[in-house]
Amino acid sequence: PPVIPAAVTSYQSNKVVLQTTTDRDGILVLSETFYPGWHAHLDGKQVPVYPANVMFRGIFLPAGSHTVTFVYEPWWFWPSVSVSLLTICGLIVLALYSSREKREVANIQRYDAS
């Protein structure tokens, strides 16, 4: 089978954008490690990502000109953000409550000293 190159138009650590044109259906193989959490979009529509050649990422590519975007979005990212934000809010509430208690104790001690 013929090898048809794809042009990388943008490359970031969590996103790769490619332009490609082919005259027949085929498989686009990106020679980067396949890892769960990578999603592919073919002309803006999400398509499945498959392991290709054992360890690379690949998608089925229909004939024609296409823009392919690979994006790394692991499933655990948003739950982790939620837990982090809840923890920060809890720490703020705890700090405010603790400082309020200290002020009340200081006021009581001042009142008792008079």
CORHUBEL-V548752 format. One record per backbone hydrogen bond with DSSP energy under -0.5 kcal/mol. CO is the residue of the C=O (numbers start at 1). NH is the residue of the N-H. E is the energy in kcal/mol with one decimal. If there is no record, write none. Layout:
co=CO nh=NH e=E
co=CO nh=NH e=E
//
This chain:
co=2 nh=4 e=-0.6
co=3 nh=5 e=-0.5
co=7 nh=9 e=-0.7
co=7 nh=19 e=-2.6
co=10 nh=17 e=-2.7
co=12 nh=15 e=-0.7
co=14 nh=72 e=-2.8
co=15 nh=12 e=-3.0
co=16 nh=70 e=-3.1
co=17 nh=9 e=-2.3
co=17 nh=10 e=-1.5
co=18 nh=68 e=-2.5
co=19 nh=7 e=-2.7
co=20 nh=66 e=-3.2
co=22 nh=64 e=-3.4
co=26 nh=61 e=-3.6
co=27 nh=29 e=-0.6
co=28 nh=30 e=-0.5
co=28 nh=59 e=-2.0
co=29 nh=31 e=-0.6
co=30 nh=32 e=-2.8
co=30 nh=57 e=-1.6
co=32 nh=57 e=-1.0
co=35 nh=38 e=-1.5
co=37 nh=73 e=-3.3
co=39 nh=71 e=-3.0
co=40 nh=47 e=-2.6
co=41 nh=43 e=-0.7
co=41 nh=69 e=-2.5
co=42 nh=45 e=-1.6
co=45 nh=42 e=-3.1
co=47 nh=40 e=-1.0
co=50 nh=58 e=-2.0
co=52 nh=56 e=-2.6
co=53 nh=55 e=-1.8
co=55 nh=34 e=-3.0
co=56 nh=52 e=-3.3
co=57 nh=30 e=-3.2
co=58 nh=50 e=-3.1
co=59 nh=28 e=-2.7
co=61 nh=26 e=-2.9
co=64 nh=22 e=-1.8
co=66 nh=20 e=-2.3
co=66 nh=68 e=-0.5
co=67 nh=43 e=-3.3
co=68 nh=18 e=-3.3
co=69 nh=41 e=-2.4
co=69 nh=71 e=-0.5
co=70 nh=16 e=-2.6
co=71 nh=39 e=-3.1
co=71 nh=73 e=-0.8
co=74 nh=77 e=-1.5
co=75 nh=79 e=-0.5
co=76 nh=80 e=-1.9
co=77 nh=81 e=-2.1
co=78 nh=82 e=-2.4
co=79 nh=83 e=-2.4
co=80 nh=84 e=-2.3
co=81 nh=85 e=-2.6
co=82 nh=86 e=-2.5
co=83 nh=87 e=-2.2
co=84 nh=88 e=-2.4
co=85 nh=89 e=-2.5
co=86 nh=90 e=-2.4
co=87 nh=91 e=-2.3
co=88 nh=92 e=-2.2
co=89 nh=93 e=-2.5
co=90 nh=94 e=-2.4
co=91 nh=95 e=-2.5
co=92 nh=96 e=-2.6
co=93 nh=97 e=-2.6
co=94 nh=98 e=-2.5
co=95 nh=99 e=-2.4
co=96 nh=100 e=-1.9
co=97 nh=101 e=-2.3
co=98 nh=102 e=-2.0
co=99 nh=103 e=-1.9
co=100 nh=104 e=-2.3
co=101 nh=105 e=-2.4
co=102 nh=106 e=-2.4
co=103 nh=107 e=-2.3
co=104 nh=108 e=-2.2
co=105 nh=109 e=-2.4
co=106 nh=110 e=-2.1
co=107 nh=111 e=-2.2
co=108 nh=112 e=-2.6
co=109 nh=113 e=-1.7
co=110 nh=114 e=-0.8
co=111 nh=114 e=-0.6
//
